[in-house]
Amino acid sequence: ARLSAENPGLARHYVYLLKDELDTAQLEAVAAAASDRGRMVVHGRAAHALLEPGYEDGVVDPLGAAKHLGVGTNRNATVIAKLAALWPA
């Protein structure tokens, strides 16, 4: 929720939940994929795809960065927030 609030006007915000943290080469490749379509922000084993208006709807990896993430799954940030609210602290 914080990243969405800090980046108003996003078209979409997806969160990739990763099996392993990224190494330096992977982090650099993900950072290099940033464009006017959006960017990824990585925190530990979570990679946030922050997509700007104008990215291509329906494209599996509009930033071309997911291939650098390794094993993981992604969900819309809204789904992640709802799951986190239900998870016992």
Backbone torsions as a table, in degrees:
resi	resn	phi	psi	omega
1	ALA	NA	-35.9	-178.7
2	ARG	-63.5	-44.7	-179.6
3	LEU	-63.6	-39.8	177.2
4	SER	-63.0	-41.8	179.6
5	ALA	-66.1	-35.7	179.9
6	GLU	-77.3	-11.6	-178.2
7	ASN	-129.1	68.3	-177.7
8	PRO	-63.4	150.4	177.1
9	GLY	88.6	7.0	178.1
10	LEU	-64.3	143.1	174.3
11	ALA	-78.8	-39.3	-180.0
12	ARG	-150.2	153.4	174.9
13	HIS	-137.8	111.2	177.3
14	TYR	-110.4	149.1	177.5
15	VAL	-119.1	123.4	174.2
16	TYR	-94.0	122.9	176.5
17	LEU	-97.0	115.1	-169.5
18	LEU	-101.3	147.5	176.5
19	LYS	-67.3	-41.5	-176.9
20	ASP	-130.6	154.7	172.7
21	GLU	-67.7	152.7	-179.1
22	LEU	-79.6	147.3	174.3
23	ASP	-86.0	177.1	-175.5
24	THR	-59.2	-43.8	-179.5
25	ALA	-62.5	-41.4	178.2
26	GLN	-65.0	-43.7	179.3
27	LEU	-60.1	-41.7	179.1
28	GLU	-65.5	-40.8	179.2
29	ALA	-65.1	-40.9	178.2
30	VAL	-64.3	-44.6	179.3
31	ALA	-62.7	-37.4	-179.2
32	ALA	-69.0	-17.7	-179.6
33	ALA	-79.6	-7.0	-179.8
34	ALA	-61.3	141.9	179.7
35	SER	-155.9	-171.1	177.2
36	ASP	-68.5	-11.8	176.6
37	ARG	-80.9	-20.4	179.8
38	GLY	148.1	-167.8	-178.5
39	ARG	-155.4	168.0	175.3
40	MET	-114.4	141.8	174.3
41	VAL	-119.4	124.8	-176.3
42	VAL	-109.5	129.5	174.8
43	HIS	-129.9	105.9	179.7
44	GLY	60.3	-120.3	-179.5
45	ARG	-100.5	21.7	175.7
46	ALA	-122.2	129.9	176.5
47	ALA	-118.5	123.5	-178.0
48	HIS	-100.3	119.3	174.9
49	ALA	-91.4	110.9	-179.1
50	LEU	-102.1	102.2	-173.0
51	LEU	-99.7	129.5	-178.3
52	GLU	-86.0	158.6	173.4
53	PRO	-55.3	139.8	179.7
54	GLY	101.7	-9.5	174.6
55	TYR	-67.8	158.7	-177.0
56	GLU	-78.8	112.1	174.8
57	ASP	-58.1	140.3	175.0
58	GLY	86.8	-9.8	177.8
59	VAL	-78.2	130.3	-174.4
60	VAL	-62.1	-42.8	-177.7
61	ASP	-134.6	76.1	-173.6
62	PRO	-62.0	-21.3	179.6
63	LEU	-94.4	-14.1	-175.8
64	GLY	69.2	23.3	-176.2
65	ALA	-105.4	-22.6	-174.9
66	ALA	-59.6	-30.3	-179.5
67	LYS	-64.9	-16.5	180.0
68	HIS	-93.8	-2.1	-172.2
69	LEU	-87.5	-16.9	-176.0
70	GLY	79.9	-156.5	-176.4
71	VAL	-74.7	131.3	178.4
72	GLY	-179.8	-176.3	177.1
73	THR	-140.2	155.9	178.7
74	ASN	-125.6	154.3	177.8
75	ARG	-144.3	156.9	173.2
76	ASN	-63.0	144.2	-178.2
77	ALA	-59.1	-30.9	178.7
78	THR	-64.1	-42.0	178.6
79	VAL	-64.1	-43.9	179.1
80	ILE	-60.3	-43.6	-179.7
81	ALA	-63.1	-40.9	178.9
82	LYS	-65.7	-42.1	177.8
83	LEU	-63.7	-41.8	179.5
84	ALA	-62.6	-36.9	179.7
85	ALA	-67.7	-30.2	-179.5
86	LEU	-84.1	-21.7	-175.9
87	TRP	-74.2	131.1	179.4
88	PRO	-65.0	142.6	-177.6
89	ALA	-75.2	NA	NA
